[in-house]
Each structure stands twice: as structure tokens, then as C-alpha cells.
Amino acid sequence: MANLWDKIWGADEAVVTPDVASAGNGGGAAASANGGAVATGDLNTGGNTGSAIGVGDSVGDVSVDGGVMANTANIGAAANGGTAIADASGGDYNVAFLS
């Protein structure tokens, strides 16, 4: 039984390679999920006031030293990008041409 090619164009002793046309091949797609910027408002680390020193009635030389105060706060912020999706689908109803 003859194949469709032979039915349409006739059988030939020579090897015939038909042209191939493709449509809707999508092409390349790129996606990125880069993080953005992080903005913070005021950061309250506990309302630390340092030294509170009260000096009452005194006679003579008075020396008051509040010492050294330090308040350390470790803060971490992240701007994760999330998920990126790219699609290079060819779509529907494409037309193919042979050149």
C-alpha cells in the first residue's frame, strides 16, 4: 500500500526528502525572581534610657559618673524574590511557511 506522499506526488525511485515546516515553536523564555528593597520604619529596641542618677542636697565637691551605656540590636531583613515563571509556548492557530 502506498503512503500519502506517493499518493499525492507519485512514487519516485529517487529518495525524496520533503521540506519540513514548523509553527509555534515558542522560542526562548527567561524569568528572574530578584529580591526587591526592604524599607523599615522606626525600630524600637526596648526603650532603654541609660543611667538614672539622682543627687540630693550635697556639701562640697560632688562628682557624678553615669558610666558607659551600650545597646546592641541585631536586625535581619530579607527581600526574597519568590517564584519566577517563564513560558515559551508556541500558542494556537500558528501558520507555517516553507521558504
FENPEHU-V577462 format. One record per residue. N is the residue number from 1. RES is the residue in one letter. PHI is phi in whole degrees, 0 to 359 (* if undefined). OMEGA is omega in radians with two decimals (NA if undefined). Layout:
N | RES | PHI | OMEGA
N | RES | PHI | OMEGA
This chain:
1 | M | * | -3.10
2 | A | 282 | 3.08
3 | N | 277 | -3.07
4 | L | 299 | 3.13
5 | W | 302 | -3.13
6 | D | 295 | 3.14
7 | K | 294 | -3.07
8 | I | 275 | -3.03
9 | W | 255 | 3.13
10 | G | 88 | 3.14
11 | A | 285 | -3.13
12 | D | 221 | 3.12
13 | E | 292 | -3.13
14 | A | 286 | 3.09
15 | V | 285 | -3.12
16 | V | 250 | 3.07
17 | T | 255 | -3.12
18 | P | 289 | 3.03
19 | D | 290 | 3.14
20 | V | 241 | 3.09
21 | A | 243 | 3.10
22 | S | 235 | 3.12
23 | A | 226 | 3.06
24 | G | 72 | -3.12
25 | N | 277 | 2.96
26 | G | 67 | -3.10
27 | G | 87 | -3.09
28 | G | 268 | 3.08
29 | A | 220 | 3.11
30 | A | 230 | 3.10
31 | A | 214 | 3.06
32 | S | 220 | 3.12
33 | A | 236 | -3.13
34 | N | 291 | 3.11
35 | G | 289 | 3.13
36 | G | 257 | -3.14
37 | A | 263 | 3.07
38 | V | 246 | 3.09
39 | A | 242 | 3.10
40 | T | 240 | 3.02
41 | G | 271 | 3.11
42 | D | 295 | 3.09
43 | L | 251 | 3.12
44 | N | 263 | -3.09
45 | T | 261 | 3.02
46 | G | 122 | 3.09
47 | G | 68 | -3.14
48 | N | 294 | -3.09
49 | T | 246 | -3.12
50 | G | 82 | -3.10
51 | S | 269 | 3.02
52 | A | 246 | -3.06
53 | I | 238 | 3.08
54 | G | 246 | 3.12
55 | V | 242 | -3.13
56 | G | 274 | 3.11
57 | D | 302 | -3.10
58 | S | 227 | 3.07
59 | V | 235 | 3.11
60 | G | 92 | -3.14
61 | D | 289 | 3.12
62 | V | 239 | 3.10
63 | S | 237 | 3.14
64 | V | 234 | 3.13
65 | D | 231 | -3.13
66 | G | 278 | 3.14
67 | G | 84 | -3.13
68 | V | 251 | -3.14
69 | M | 249 | 3.06
70 | A | 217 | 3.09
71 | N | 223 | -3.12
72 | T | 253 | 3.08
73 | A | 229 | 3.06
74 | N | 266 | -3.08
75 | I | 236 | 3.09
76 | G | 244 | 3.11
77 | A | 230 | -3.14
78 | A | 228 | 3.05
79 | A | 235 | -3.13
80 | N | 293 | -3.07
81 | G | 281 | -3.12
82 | G | 89 | -3.06
83 | T | 247 | 3.07
84 | A | 250 | -3.14
85 | I | 234 | 3.08
86 | A | 238 | -3.13
87 | D | 224 | 3.10
88 | A | 242 | 3.13
89 | S | 293 | 3.13
90 | G | 284 | 3.14
91 | G | 89 | -3.13
92 | D | 249 | 3.03
93 | Y | 62 | 3.09
94 | N | 276 | 3.13
95 | V | 245 | 3.12
96 | A | 252 | 3.10
97 | F | 236 | 3.00
98 | L | 262 | 3.11
99 | S | 245 | NA
